[in-house]
Amino acid sequence: MKENVLDVLMYLFETYVDTEEDPEPDQNELRAELSRAGFGDMEIDRALSWLDALTDQQQSLDYGHQTRHGTRIFNDFEQERLDSSCRGYVTYLEQIGILSPPQREILVDRLLALETPDIDVDQIKWVVLMVLFSQPGQELAYARMEDLVFEEASGLLH
């Protein structure tokens, strides 16, 4: 199987997002579950590291003084990895109030950490859901994003 880190993360997200299980499984349990699901050790390690970094970033949500009227300028590396449609979608999510400026920065960091050659808008949607789900008090933003993801997906079936 040729999976990438996002495939592993999406599997975990879809498997555990709606469960009522407490406490959360530890990394050894997750590692065993992912191995049983057919994911390789390297992808599992990278996905768990990605999640650890997401958790660590929750502690540093203060990115200095930012206002809703500021403009995010993407550097050359970010522009290379995130094409104009991706950058536009991130900006759109911020403009409609789903992402705050600090959440946008976490999103950009986590997208770049995926280390996939091609990042697209569909991948951004899933990473946004993961970022919002990982933060307490973001239920409304998460629900709005979930509506965007599944509303657009259901529109393709008609």
Secondary structure, 3 states (H helix, E strand, C coil): CCCCHHHHHHHHHHHHCCCCCCCCCCHHHHHHHHHHCCCCHHHHHHHHHHHHHHHHHHHHCCCCCCCCCCCCCCCHHHHHHCCHHHHHHHHHHHHCCCCCHHHHHHHHHHHHHCCCCCCCHHHHHHHHHHHHHCCCCCHHHHHHHHHHHHHHHHHCCC
